[in-house]
Amino acid sequence: MKTIIIASDHAGFILKEKLKPYLKKKDFRVNDLGTDSLESCDYPEFASLAARCISGGKYKRGILICKSGIGSSIVANRFSRVRAALCYNTEAALLSRQHNDSNILVLGAAFVDVRLAKRILDIWLNTEFQGKRHKRRLNQIKEIERGLR
């Protein structure tokens, strides 16, 4: 069984709760990092928690959800080895995996309903990284992270 982490702020809570059983049905062990209610909270807390888990190698992939997805993307991409991709459609999800080997899917609950989120998620989970010229570009990103570029 594969494991995936998921986290949200209050604005993404409902979508997160609807995606968890969907992931479990697809044989994922889901580790929910919070939040656990609709009570107002700060997205940087949950985005950084998830990104730290991916960056440190504890998990291979994760999902973040907030109202627009923008804030969580900004936070997550501050961590080395994290390639968080904000996807509002299936094509972006496909390309984020094929070209960028994204390891965190970010969804904006204000722009993606449950039905679309499941379609995006399916594509993101089942698309392999293409490598080749894209690997060269990811290596350039690693150099940037290390301050070599």
Protein Blocks (a to p, Z undefined) as FASTA:
>chain_A
ZZddddddfklmmmmmmmmmmmmmnopacddebjabfbdcdfklmmmmmmmmmmnomamb
dcdddfkommmmmmmmmpghiacdddfbfklmmmmmmmnopabdcddfklmcfklmmmmm
mmmmmpcceklmlmmmmmmmmmmmnopZZ
